C-alpha cells in the first residue's frame, strides 16, 4: 500500500484525501471535513482490537481443550475449531474496513491476490499490516482537520475580541479611572 496522500479541493473548500491502496492505482477518497470518518475509524478500529483480544482467549481455550490429545481426530478437530475462529475474525475485519473506507476497500487493497484467488480472505496478519500503514495516514488527516478547525475558530473569535485596548493610554473611552 502506498503511503501517498494526494489532496484536492472540492466544493466549499472541502479537502479530499486520496490514499493509494496498491501499485495498480486503486485508491480510497476521504473527506477530512466529514465528521463521521473520525467516528467510523475510531469505532471500527476499537471493534477490531476488542475482537482480536476476544479471539486470543477463545483460541487459548480451544488449545487447552485439546491439550495432551495427539490422535488424528483431535488434531483435525482442534484445527477446524481454530480455523473457524480465524475465518470469523477475518470476515468481520473485512466488513469493518469496508464500513470505514467504503465498500470494496479490502478487495482493492489486496487486488493482486483477489485477481489470482477470487475467494481469498485476508488473515489477521494482512489486516494488521493494513492498519499499520493506514493509521499514520489517518493521523495526518485528523491532525490537519484539527489544525484547520482551530485556525478557523481563532479567526471567528477574533471578530468578537475588544479592540479598544489598543487606544493610547490603554483605557477605554469613557472610563472613570
N, CA, C and O atoms as a DFTB+ gen file, in Angstrom:
708 C
 N C O
     1  1       0.862      -1.174       0.000
     2  2       0.000       0.000       0.000
     3  2       0.898       1.223       0.000
     4  3       1.805       1.342       0.823
     5  1       0.641       2.118      -0.917
     6  2       1.391       3.360      -0.966
     7  2       0.992       4.264       0.185
     8  3      -0.166       4.277       0.603
     9  1       1.932       5.001       0.683
    10  2       1.607       5.954       1.738
    11  2       1.320       7.315       1.146
    12  3       1.231       8.313       1.861
    13  1       1.176       7.347      -0.175
    14  2       0.957       8.619      -0.845
    15  2      -0.438       9.155      -0.567
    16  3      -1.438       8.451      -0.709
    17  1      -0.478      10.399      -0.173
    18  2      -1.745      11.091       0.009
    19  2      -1.765      12.226      -1.000
    20  3      -0.873      13.074      -1.020
    21  1      -2.769      12.230      -1.816
    22  2      -2.966      13.337      -2.737
    23  2      -4.171      14.093      -2.228
    24  3      -5.181      13.493      -1.861
    25  1      -4.066      15.401      -2.205
    26  2      -5.188      16.194      -1.716
    27  2      -5.692      17.095      -2.834
    28  3      -4.912      17.621      -3.627
    29  1      -6.994      17.261      -2.884
    30  2      -7.571      18.211      -3.833
    31  2      -8.766      18.872      -3.176
    32  3      -9.394      18.314      -2.276
    33  1      -9.058      20.048      -3.637
    34  2     -10.168      20.809      -3.074
    35  2     -11.452      20.462      -3.814
    36  3     -11.489      20.404      -5.043
    37  1     -12.482      20.238      -3.045
    38  2     -13.814      20.041      -3.610
    39  2     -14.602      21.311      -3.292
    40  3     -14.039      22.282      -2.787
    41  1     -15.884      21.303      -3.582
    42  2     -16.709      22.479      -3.307
    43  2     -16.632      22.914      -1.855
    44  3     -16.420      22.088      -0.968
    45  1     -16.802      24.201      -1.608
    46  2     -16.813      24.778      -0.259
    47  2     -15.535      24.508       0.522
    48  3     -15.587      24.328       1.739
    49  1     -14.388      24.475      -0.154
    50  2     -13.084      24.286       0.486
    51  2     -12.955      22.974       1.250
    52  3     -12.241      22.912       2.250
    53  1     -13.626      21.940       0.799
    54  2     -13.504      20.627       1.416
    55  2     -12.311      19.922       0.784
    56  3     -12.198      19.844      -0.439
    57  1     -11.433      19.415       1.623
    58  2     -10.245      18.733       1.133
    59  2     -10.529      17.237       1.044
    60  3     -10.958      16.610       2.012
    61  1     -10.281      16.684      -0.139
    62  2     -10.407      15.241      -0.335
    63  2      -9.008      14.636      -0.298
    64  3      -8.094      15.124      -0.962
    65  1      -8.853      13.586       0.474
    66  2      -7.571      12.903       0.611
    67  2      -7.658      11.596      -0.165
    68  3      -8.483      10.737       0.142
    69  1      -6.809      11.453      -1.162
    70  2      -6.760      10.247      -1.982
    71  2      -5.614       9.383      -1.470
    72  3      -4.458       9.807      -1.464
    73  1      -5.941       8.175      -1.044
    74  2      -4.936       7.271      -0.494
    75  2      -4.814       6.075      -1.425
    76  3      -5.780       5.342      -1.634
    77  1      -3.631       5.880      -1.978
    78  2      -3.394       4.755      -2.872
    79  2      -3.306       3.470      -2.064
    80  3      -2.640       3.420      -1.030
    81  1      -3.985       2.428      -2.541
    82  2      -4.048       1.166      -1.817
    83  2      -3.125       0.093      -2.372
    84  3      -2.790      -0.865      -1.676
    85  1      -2.716       0.252      -3.622
    86  2      -1.858      -0.754      -4.237
    87  2      -1.116      -0.126      -5.407
    88  3      -1.303       1.050      -5.718
    89  1      -0.280      -0.916      -6.045
    90  2       0.513      -0.408      -7.167
    91  2      -0.284      -0.346      -8.464
    92  3       0.226       0.145      -9.472
    93  1      -1.505      -0.825      -8.463
    94  2      -2.348      -0.818      -9.668
    95  2      -3.175       0.461      -9.785
    96  3      -3.910       0.634     -10.757
    97  1      -3.063       1.347      -8.813
    98  2      -3.770       2.618      -8.887
    99  2      -5.101       2.654      -8.152
   100  3      -5.799       3.667      -8.203
   101  1      -5.470       1.578      -7.471
   102  2      -6.705       1.609      -6.682
   103  2      -6.501       2.523      -5.484
   104  3      -5.412       2.583      -4.912
   105  1      -7.556       3.230      -5.112
   106  2      -7.445       4.202      -4.036
   107  2      -8.783       4.342      -3.310
   108  3      -9.821       3.853      -3.756
   109  1      -8.709       5.025      -2.181
   110  2      -9.904       5.447      -1.459
   111  2      -9.836       6.956      -1.333
   112  3      -8.752       7.540      -1.333
   113  1     -10.995       7.585      -1.225
   114  2     -11.077       9.023      -1.003
   115  2     -11.670       9.263       0.372
   116  3     -12.660       8.639       0.754
   117  1     -11.063      10.160       1.099
   118  2     -11.552      10.518       2.426
   119  2     -11.777      12.018       2.456
   120  3     -10.881      12.797       2.132
   121  1     -12.966      12.415       2.844
   122  2     -13.255      13.837       3.053
   123  2     -12.947      14.133       4.510
   124  3     -13.708      13.763       5.404
   125  1     -11.832      14.801       4.742
   126  2     -11.414      15.109       6.101
   127  2     -12.390      16.003       6.840
   128  3     -12.350      16.082       8.068
   129  1     -13.265      16.675       6.110
   130  2     -14.249      17.555       6.735
   131  2     -15.545      16.842       7.076
   132  3     -16.498      17.467       7.542
   133  1     -15.583      15.552       6.848
   134  2     -16.763      14.763       7.181
   135  2     -16.573      14.200       8.593
   136  3     -15.692      13.368       8.810
   137  1     -17.385      14.642       9.550
   138  2     -17.150      14.223      10.934
   139  2     -17.326      12.722      11.162
   140  3     -16.781      12.182      12.125
   141  1     -18.062      12.051      10.310
   142  2     -18.294      10.627      10.558
   143  2     -17.071       9.766      10.284
   144  3     -16.998       8.648      10.793
   145  1     -16.096      10.246       9.493
   146  2     -14.911       9.433       9.226
   147  2     -14.127       9.193      10.511
   148  3     -13.565       8.115      10.703
   149  1     -14.086      10.182      11.384
   150  2     -13.351      10.036      12.641
   151  2     -14.037       9.010      13.536
   152  3     -13.384       8.171      14.157
   153  1     -15.360       9.090      13.592
   154  2     -16.128       8.144      14.397
   155  2     -16.020       6.736      13.818
   156  3     -15.787       5.776      14.553
   157  1     -16.187       6.614      12.516
   158  2     -16.094       5.296      11.866
   159  2     -14.736       4.664      12.111
   160  3     -14.641       3.480      12.434
   161  1     -13.676       5.465      11.953
   162  2     -12.332       4.924      12.112
   163  2     -12.077       4.477      13.551
   164  3     -11.624       3.358      13.792
   165  1     -12.370       5.355      14.495
   166  2     -12.119       5.018      15.913
   167  2     -12.979       3.838      16.359
   168  3     -12.488       2.925      17.024
   169  1     -14.246       3.856      15.998
   170  2     -15.155       2.777      16.393
   171  2     -14.759       1.461      15.738
   172  3     -14.730       0.420      16.394
   173  1     -14.454       1.509      14.445
   174  2     -14.063       0.300      13.727
   175  2     -12.770      -0.284      14.245
   176  3     -12.662      -1.495      14.443
   177  1     -11.787       0.572      14.465
   178  2     -10.507       0.094      14.971
   179  2     -10.652      -0.514      16.362
   180  3     -10.060      -1.554      16.650
   181  1     -11.428       0.123      17.216
   182  2     -11.680      -0.411      18.560
   183  2     -12.383      -1.763      18.472
   184  3     -12.049      -2.691      19.209
   185  1     -13.344      -1.870      17.581
   186  2     -14.052      -3.144      17.400
   187  2     -13.077      -4.256      17.012
   188  3     -13.154      -5.364      17.544
   189  1     -12.167      -3.965      16.094
   190  2     -11.177      -4.959      15.686
   191  2     -10.257      -5.357      16.837
   192  3      -9.963      -6.537      17.025
   193  1      -9.808      -4.375      17.600
   194  2      -8.908      -4.674      18.715
   195  2      -9.619      -5.494      19.796
   196  3      -9.044      -6.431      20.350
   197  1     -10.862      -5.136      20.088
   198  2     -11.641      -5.887      21.075
   199  2     -11.862      -7.322      20.607
   200  3     -11.748      -8.265      21.390
   201  1     -12.177      -7.477      19.328
   202  2     -12.409      -8.812      18.776
   203  2     -11.116      -9.623      18.762
   204  3     -11.143     -10.825      19.024
   205  1      -9.993      -8.990      18.462
   206  2      -8.704      -9.685      18.473
   207  2      -8.389     -10.198      19.875
   208  3      -7.896     -11.314      20.033
   209  1      -8.672      -9.388      20.886
   210  2      -8.472      -9.833      22.270
   211  2      -9.382     -11.009      22.600
   212  3      -8.966     -11.968      23.250
   213  1     -10.623     -10.924      22.147
   214  2     -11.591     -11.980      22.424
   215  2     -11.197     -13.296      21.755
   216  3     -11.317     -14.358      22.366
   217  1     -10.731     -13.237      20.516
   218  2     -10.392     -14.496      19.849
   219  2      -9.103     -15.105      20.395
   220  3      -8.932     -16.323      20.343
   221  1      -8.189     -14.274      20.921
   222  2      -6.991     -14.827      21.562
   223  2      -7.394     -15.730      22.721
   224  3      -6.859     -16.827      22.882
   225  1      -8.336     -15.258      23.521
   226  2      -8.833     -16.037      24.651
   227  2      -9.527     -17.303      24.139
   228  3      -9.322     -18.395      24.668
   229  1     -10.343     -17.137      23.111
   230  2     -11.086     -18.263      22.549
   231  2     -10.126     -19.336      22.004
   232  3     -10.360     -20.528      22.201
   233  1      -9.071     -18.929      21.335
   234  2      -8.099     -19.892      20.792
   235  2      -7.347     -20.588      21.918
   236  3      -7.085     -21.788      21.837
   237  1      -6.996     -19.851      22.966
   238  2      -6.341     -20.486      24.119
   239  2      -7.236     -21.555      24.737
   240  3      -6.764     -22.619      25.137
   241  1      -8.542     -21.258      24.810
   242  2      -9.489     -22.234      25.358
   243  2      -9.561     -23.482      24.481
   244  3      -9.625     -24.600      24.993
   245  1      -9.550     -23.297      23.188
   246  2      -9.575     -24.444      22.270
   247  2      -8.301     -25.259      22.432
   248  3      -8.349     -26.488      22.487
   249  1      -7.159     -24.577      22.510
   250  2      -5.891     -25.292      22.682
   251  2      -5.869     -26.076      23.989
   252  3      -5.382     -27.207      24.020
   253  1      -6.389     -25.494      25.068
   254  2      -6.471     -26.204      26.349
   255  2      -7.350     -27.440      26.240
   256  3      -7.032     -28.502      26.775
   257  1      -8.458     -27.277      25.539
   258  2      -9.418     -28.368      25.363
   259  2      -8.750     -29.599      24.724
   260  3      -9.103     -30.736      25.036
   261  1      -7.792     -29.359      23.837
   262  2      -7.148     -30.458      23.124
   263  2      -5.740     -30.761      23.653
   264  3      -5.003     -31.544      23.054
   265  1      -5.379     -30.149      24.755
   266  2      -4.061     -30.369      25.346
   267  2      -3.882     -31.850      25.688
   268  3      -4.739     -32.461      26.326
   269  1      -2.754     -32.411      25.254
   270  2      -2.449     -33.810      25.547
   271  2      -3.121     -34.804      24.608
   272  3      -2.856     -36.003      24.697
   273  1      -3.966     -34.346      23.731
   274  2      -4.633     -35.231      22.779
   275  2      -3.871     -35.166      21.455
   276  3      -3.774     -34.112      20.826
   277  1      -3.333     -36.318      21.049
   278  2      -2.485     -36.330      19.868
   279  2      -3.057     -37.117      18.704
   280  3      -2.438     -37.169      17.641
   281  1      -4.188     -37.715      18.867
   282  2      -4.773     -38.512      17.791
   283  2      -5.163     -37.641      16.605
   284  3      -5.358     -36.433      16.738
   285  1      -5.273     -38.271      15.459
   286  2      -5.610     -37.549      14.229
   287  2      -6.940     -36.812      14.364
   288  3      -7.059     -35.668      13.925
   289  1      -7.937     -37.454      14.965
   290  2      -9.238     -36.795      15.138
   291  2      -9.114     -35.543      16.001
   292  3      -9.708     -34.512      15.687
   293  1      -8.355     -35.625      17.073
   294  2      -8.177     -34.474      17.961
   295  2      -7.462     -33.330      17.236
   296  3      -7.856     -32.170      17.349
   297  1      -6.430     -33.666      16.508
   298  2      -5.672     -32.643      15.770
   299  2      -6.567     -31.981      14.723
   300  3      -6.550     -30.759      14.575
   301  1      -7.341     -32.773      14.005
   302  2      -8.236     -32.231      12.979
   303  2      -9.318     -31.348      13.606
   304  3      -9.584     -30.251      13.117
   305  1      -9.935     -31.820      14.678
   306  2     -10.991     -31.047      15.338
   307  2     -10.455     -29.728      15.896
   308  3     -11.106     -28.689      15.789
   309  1      -9.274     -29.782      16.488
   310  2      -8.645     -28.564      17.015
   311  2      -8.374     -27.585      15.865
   312  3      -8.664     -26.394      15.980
   313  1      -7.832     -28.080      14.785
   314  2      -7.535     -27.243      13.620
   315  2      -8.803     -26.612      13.064
   316  3      -8.816     -25.425      12.737
   317  1      -9.858     -27.392      12.955
   318  2     -11.135     -26.888      12.426
   319  2     -11.706     -25.805      13.338
   320  3     -12.157     -24.767      12.853
   321  1     -11.692     -26.033      14.649
   322  2     -12.235     -25.047      15.587
   323  2     -11.452     -23.729      15.551
   324  3     -12.041     -22.647      15.543
   325  1     -10.127     -23.834      15.531
   326  2      -9.299     -22.624      15.479
   327  2      -9.499     -21.917      14.141
   328  3      -9.573     -20.689      14.088
   329  1      -9.585     -22.680      13.078
   330  2      -9.797     -22.104      11.755
   331  2     -11.113     -21.334      11.685
   332  3     -11.168     -20.249      11.106
   333  1     -12.169     -21.889      12.270
   334  2     -13.469     -21.201      12.277
   335  2     -13.368     -19.854      12.996
   336  3     -13.941     -18.860      12.549
   337  1     -12.652     -19.830      14.087
   338  2     -12.469     -18.584      14.836
   339  2     -11.721     -17.567      13.975
   340  3     -12.118     -16.404      13.899
   341  1     -10.639     -18.002      13.326
   342  2      -9.841     -17.102      12.493
   343  2     -10.618     -16.611      11.272
   344  3     -10.525     -15.439      10.908
   345  1     -11.378     -17.494      10.644
   346  2     -12.187     -17.103       9.482
   347  2     -13.247     -16.087       9.909
   348  3     -13.497     -15.111       9.202
   349  1     -13.860     -16.319      11.050
   350  2     -14.850     -15.372      11.566
   351  2     -14.244     -13.994      11.790
   352  3     -14.850     -12.977      11.454
   353  1     -13.036     -13.969      12.363
   354  2     -12.358     -12.693      12.579
   355  2     -12.056     -12.004      11.252
   356  3     -12.295     -10.806      11.100
   357  1     -11.534     -12.761      10.296
   358  2     -11.181     -12.172       9.001
   359  2     -12.404     -11.615       8.285
   360  3     -12.347     -10.521       7.722
   361  1     -13.494     -12.347       8.300
   362  2     -14.729     -11.849       7.675
   363  2     -15.192     -10.551       8.338
   364  3     -15.571      -9.597       7.658
   365  1     -15.158     -10.526       9.655
   366  2     -15.565      -9.338      10.392
   367  2     -14.625      -8.175      10.093
   368  3     -15.077      -7.041       9.933
   369  1     -13.322      -8.442      10.016
   370  2     -12.333      -7.394       9.758
   371  2     -12.537      -6.768       8.376
   372  3     -12.427      -5.552       8.224
   373  1     -12.832      -7.589       7.379
   374  2     -13.092      -7.066       6.033
   375  2     -14.329      -6.174       6.060
   376  3     -14.345      -5.116       5.430
   377  1     -15.348      -6.587       6.773
   378  2     -16.566      -5.764       6.882
   379  2     -16.266      -4.435       7.574
   380  3     -16.777      -3.391       7.170
   381  1     -15.447      -4.475       8.605
   382  2     -15.093      -3.246       9.327
   383  2     -14.312      -2.302       8.414
   384  3     -14.607      -1.108       8.362
   385  1     -13.327      -2.822       7.700
   386  2     -12.537      -1.989       6.783
   387  2     -13.452      -1.349       5.741
   388  3     -13.355      -0.153       5.465
   389  1     -14.338      -2.159       5.168
   390  2     -15.258      -1.627       4.151
   391  2     -16.243      -0.622       4.744
   392  3     -16.644       0.321       4.062
   393  1     -16.634      -0.810       5.998
   394  2     -17.567       0.141       6.613
   395  2     -16.884       1.475       6.926
   396  3     -17.541       2.515       6.953
   397  1     -15.594       1.450       7.157
   398  2     -14.849       2.679       7.438
   399  2     -14.552       3.438       6.144
   400  3     -14.832       4.632       6.035
   401  1     -13.988       2.740       5.177
   402  2     -13.427       3.396       3.994
   403  2     -14.258       3.241       2.720
   404  3     -13.931       3.838       1.695
   405  1     -15.311       2.461       2.774
   406  2     -16.152       2.276       1.591
   407  2     -16.131       0.838       1.104
   408  3     -15.130       0.132       1.224
   409  1     -17.251       0.431       0.558
   410  2     -17.420      -0.936       0.067
   411  2     -16.324      -1.284      -0.942
   412  3     -16.046      -0.517      -1.863
   413  1     -15.716      -2.439      -0.754
   414  2     -14.689      -2.921      -1.681
   415  2     -13.270      -2.494      -1.349
   416  3     -12.346      -2.808      -2.100
   417  1     -13.072      -1.788      -0.250
   418  2     -11.727      -1.326       0.102
   419  2     -10.771      -2.502       0.294
   420  3      -9.647      -2.472      -0.208
   421  1     -11.203      -3.527       1.008
   422  2     -10.327      -4.686       1.235
   423  2      -9.973      -5.356      -0.090
   424  3      -8.828      -5.761      -0.293
   425  1     -10.934      -5.473      -0.981
   426  2     -10.662      -6.068      -2.305
   427  2      -9.677      -5.213      -3.097
   428  3      -8.809      -5.740      -3.792
   429  1      -9.814      -3.909      -2.989
   430  2      -8.875      -3.021      -3.678
   431  2      -7.471      -3.189      -3.102
   432  3      -6.495      -3.304      -3.843
   433  1      -7.380      -3.200      -1.771
   434  2      -6.080      -3.301      -1.104
   435  2      -5.344      -4.573      -1.504
   436  3      -4.135      -4.549      -1.736
   437  1      -6.069      -5.677      -1.585
   438  2      -5.469      -6.978      -1.888
   439  2      -5.809      -7.430      -3.312
   440  3      -5.944      -8.623      -3.584
   441  1      -5.943      -6.463      -4.203
   442  2      -6.368      -6.742      -5.585
   443  2      -5.514      -7.787      -6.276
   444  3      -6.043      -8.665      -6.956
   445  1      -4.195      -7.707      -6.113
   446  2      -3.306      -8.668      -6.770
   447  2      -3.674     -10.104      -6.396
   448  3      -3.694     -10.986      -7.254
   449  1      -3.959     -10.332      -5.136
   450  2      -4.290     -11.680      -4.674
   451  2      -5.677     -12.082      -5.164
   452  3      -5.870     -13.201      -5.640
   453  1      -6.646     -11.169      -5.048
   454  2      -8.017     -11.469      -5.485
   455  2      -8.080     -11.797      -6.974
   456  3      -8.911     -12.603      -7.390
   457  1      -7.214     -11.184      -7.783
   458  2      -7.205     -11.493      -9.210
   459  2      -6.767     -12.923      -9.466
   460  3      -7.224     -13.556     -10.418
   461  1      -5.892     -13.429      -8.627
   462  2      -5.413     -14.808      -8.768
   463  2      -6.289     -15.800      -8.018
   464  3      -6.515     -16.918      -8.480
   465  1      -6.784     -15.376      -6.846
   466  2      -7.602     -16.253      -5.995
   467  2      -8.841     -15.466      -5.576
   468  3      -8.826     -14.799      -4.542
   469  1      -9.914     -15.534      -6.367
   470  2     -11.111     -14.718      -6.100
   471  2     -11.739     -14.940      -4.722
   472  3     -12.379     -14.031      -4.195
   473  1     -11.574     -16.118      -4.130
   474  2     -12.177     -16.378      -2.822
   475  2     -11.215     -16.105      -1.662
   476  3     -11.463     -16.537      -0.537
   477  1     -10.129     -15.396      -1.931
   478  2      -9.143     -15.042      -0.912
   479  2      -9.801     -14.306       0.252
   480  3     -10.706     -13.493       0.062
   481  1      -9.331     -14.607       1.456
   482  2      -9.776     -13.913       2.652
   483  2      -8.528     -13.508       3.428
   484  3      -7.786     -14.377       3.886
   485  1      -8.278     -12.201       3.588
   486  2      -7.067     -11.772       4.295
   487  2      -7.091     -12.226       5.754
   488  3      -8.114     -12.138       6.433
   489  1      -5.949     -12.709       6.215
   490  2      -5.862     -13.172       7.608
   491  2      -5.523     -12.012       8.533
   492  3      -5.405     -10.866       8.099
   493  1      -5.371     -12.325       9.810
   494  2      -5.098     -11.291      10.812
   495  2      -3.809     -10.535      10.500
   496  3      -3.724      -9.334      10.758
   497  1      -2.811     -11.216       9.952
   498  2      -1.560     -10.551       9.590
   499  2      -1.761      -9.507       8.499
   500  3      -1.202      -8.413       8.569
   501  1      -2.560      -9.849       7.492
   502  2      -2.865      -8.889       6.413
   503  2      -3.611      -7.680       6.969
   504  3      -3.327      -6.541       6.600
   505  1      -4.556      -7.936       7.851
   506  2      -5.352      -6.855       8.448
   507  2      -4.450      -5.961       9.291
   508  3      -4.547      -4.736       9.230
   509  1      -3.581      -6.574      10.073
   510  2      -2.646      -5.821      10.913
   511  2      -1.740      -4.948      10.050
   512  3      -1.535      -3.774      10.360
   513  1      -1.197      -5.507       8.975
   514  2      -0.328      -4.737       8.085
   515  2      -1.080      -3.552       7.470
   516  3      -0.534      -2.455       7.357
   517  1      -2.336      -3.781       7.075
   518  2      -3.144      -2.704       6.513
   519  2      -3.267      -1.555       7.516
   520  3      -3.058      -0.393       7.169
   521  1      -3.608      -1.891       8.756
   522  2      -3.797      -0.842       9.768
   523  2      -2.479      -0.185      10.163
   524  3      -2.460       1.005      10.476
   525  1      -1.379      -0.934      10.155
   526  2      -0.083      -0.328      10.459
   527  2       0.279       0.737       9.424
   528  3       0.974       1.703       9.736
   529  1      -0.195       0.554       8.194
   530  2       0.087       1.533       7.148
   531  2      -0.943       2.657       7.104
   532  3      -0.598       3.792       6.772
   533  1      -2.198       2.365       7.431
   534  2      -3.251       3.379       7.302
   535  2      -3.314       4.300       8.529
   536  3      -3.714       5.458       8.405
   537  1      -2.933       3.809       9.690
   538  2      -3.019       4.628      10.907
   539  2      -2.209       5.923      10.796
   540  3      -2.753       6.986      11.094
   541  1      -0.934       5.886      10.380
   542  2      -0.195       7.161      10.270
   543  2      -0.829       8.119       9.261
   544  3      -0.809       9.334       9.455
   545  1      -1.385       7.574       8.196
   546  2      -2.052       8.408       7.196
   547  2      -3.280       9.064       7.809
   548  3      -3.499      10.263       7.639
   549  1      -4.076       8.282       8.518
   550  2      -5.282       8.819       9.154
   551  2      -4.917       9.854      10.213
   552  3      -5.614      10.858      10.358
   553  1      -3.840       9.624      10.952
   554  2      -3.397      10.607      11.949
   555  2      -3.062      11.937      11.291
   556  3      -3.402      12.992      11.827
   557  1      -2.398      11.904      10.132
   558  2      -2.092      13.140       9.406
   559  2      -3.377      13.855       9.001
   560  3      -3.496      15.071       9.152
   561  1      -4.332      13.091       8.488
   562  2      -5.602      13.683       8.064
   563  2      -6.323      14.290       9.262
   564  3      -6.830      15.409       9.185
   565  1      -6.368      13.552      10.371
   566  2      -7.037      14.045      11.580
   567  2      -6.344      15.298      12.094
   568  3      -7.012      16.268      12.452
   569  1      -5.007      15.294      12.138
   570  2      -4.268      16.462      12.635
   571  2      -4.508      17.686      11.757
   572  3      -4.660      18.794      12.270
   573  1      -4.543      17.498      10.449
   574  2      -4.821      18.618       9.550
   575  2      -6.207      19.189       9.817
   576  3      -6.400      20.405       9.820
   577  1      -7.167      18.300      10.041
   578  2      -8.537      18.742      10.320
   579  2      -8.569      19.532      11.626
   580  3      -9.174      20.603      11.683
   581  1      -7.936      19.024      12.662
   582  2      -7.938      19.719      13.949
   583  2      -7.242      21.075      13.846
   584  3      -7.713      22.060      14.414
   585  1      -6.124      21.126      13.123
   586  2      -5.411      22.401      12.941
   587  2      -6.273      23.391      12.160
   588  3      -6.331      24.572      12.502
   589  1      -6.935      22.912      11.124
   590  2      -7.813      23.771      10.319
   591  2      -8.963      24.302      11.166
   592  3      -9.280      25.490      11.113
   593  1      -9.585      23.424      11.947
   594  2     -10.692      23.838      12.808
   595  2     -10.232      24.864      13.843
   596  3     -10.945      25.830      14.117
   597  1      -9.062      24.665      14.408
   598  2      -8.534      25.595      15.413
   599  2      -8.255      26.957      14.782
   600  3      -8.571      27.987      15.377
   601  1      -7.673      26.975      13.594
   602  2      -7.397      28.240      12.910
   603  2      -8.703      28.971      12.575
   604  3      -8.797      30.188      12.734
   605  1      -9.703      28.222      12.113
   606  2     -10.997      28.840      11.802
   607  2     -11.674      29.365      13.059
   608  3     -12.293      30.429      13.030
   609  1     -11.562      28.630      14.163
   610  2     -12.154      29.064      15.428
   611  2     -11.500      30.367      15.892
   612  3     -12.193      31.297      16.306
   613  1     -10.186      30.433      15.826
   614  2      -9.475      31.646      16.231
   615  2      -9.867      32.826      15.352
   616  3     -10.052      33.941      15.841
   617  1      -9.993      32.576      14.056
   618  2     -10.373      33.633      13.125
   619  2     -11.783      34.143      13.441
   620  3     -12.020      35.351      13.421
   621  1     -12.707      33.245      13.730
   622  2     -14.078      33.656      14.082
   623  2     -14.097      34.422      15.396
   624  3     -14.794      35.429      15.516
   625  1     -13.345      33.960      16.372
   626  2     -13.342      34.581      17.696
   627  2     -12.693      35.959      17.663
   628  3     -13.037      36.827      18.466
   629  1     -11.766      36.162      16.748
   630  2     -11.096      37.447      16.637
   631  2     -12.093      38.577      16.377
   632  3     -11.874      39.707      16.815
   633  1     -13.172      38.285      15.677
   634  2     -14.204      39.280      15.392
   635  2     -14.837      39.806      16.673
   636  3     -15.295      40.947      16.721
   637  1     -14.862      38.983      17.699
   638  2     -15.571      39.324      18.924
   639  2     -14.662      39.830      20.034
   640  3     -15.124      40.103      21.142
   641  1     -13.390      39.955      19.744
   642  2     -12.451      40.440      20.741
   643  2     -12.498      41.969      20.780
   644  3     -12.546      42.610      19.730
   645  1     -12.484      42.552      21.965
   646  2     -12.484      44.012      22.053
   647  2     -11.209      44.584      21.440
   648  3     -10.123      44.032      21.618
   649  1     -11.347      45.677      20.730
   650  2     -10.217      46.297      20.044
   651  2      -9.797      47.606      20.692
   652  3      -8.726      48.126      20.380
   653  1     -10.600      48.143      21.568
   654  2     -10.301      49.478      22.108
   655  2      -9.142      49.467      23.096
   656  3      -8.719      50.541      23.524
   657  1      -8.621      48.343      23.471
   658  2      -7.475      48.308      24.364
   659  2      -6.216      48.826      23.662
   660  3      -5.209      49.108      24.311
   661  1      -6.279      48.946      22.352
   662  2      -5.129      49.429      21.589
   663  2      -5.065      50.952      21.529
   664  3      -4.116      51.512      20.979
   665  1      -6.065      51.623      22.091
   666  2      -6.075      53.091      22.070
   667  2      -5.008      53.633      23.023
   668  3      -4.646      52.978      24.000
   669  1      -4.519      54.818      22.734
   670  2      -3.498      55.416      23.619
   671  2      -3.989      55.463      25.064
   672  3      -5.156      55.749      25.330
   673  1      -3.099      55.183      25.965
   674  2      -3.441      55.230      27.381
   675  2      -3.937      53.893      27.894
   676  3      -4.053      53.711      29.106
   677  1      -4.231      52.961      27.018
   678  2      -4.638      51.636      27.430
   679  2      -5.982      51.578      28.109
   680  3      -6.350      50.537      28.653
   681  1      -6.747      52.698      28.093
   682  2      -8.048      52.691      28.761
   683  2      -9.132      52.916      27.726
   684  3      -8.918      53.528      26.680
   685  1     -10.264      52.415      28.049
   686  2     -11.406      52.604      27.154
   687  2     -11.918      54.037      27.265
   688  3     -11.784      54.686      28.301
   689  1     -12.501      54.505      26.182
   690  2     -13.086      55.828      26.167
   691  2     -14.251      55.846      27.157
   692  3     -15.069      54.926      27.173
   693  1     -14.320      56.838      27.940
   694  2     -15.430      56.966      28.893
   695  2     -15.147      56.263      30.208
   696  3     -16.031      56.164      31.058
   697  1     -13.954      55.785      30.383
   698  2     -13.639      55.083      31.614
   699  2     -13.497      56.091      32.751
   700  3     -12.994      57.191      32.524
   701  1     -13.918      55.757      33.946
   702  2     -13.896      56.661      35.104
   703  2     -12.576      56.560      35.864
   704  3     -12.398      57.320      36.816
   705  1     -11.672      55.712      35.528
   706  2     -10.444      55.535      36.284
   707  2      -9.431      56.580      35.990
   708  3      -8.339      56.558      36.558
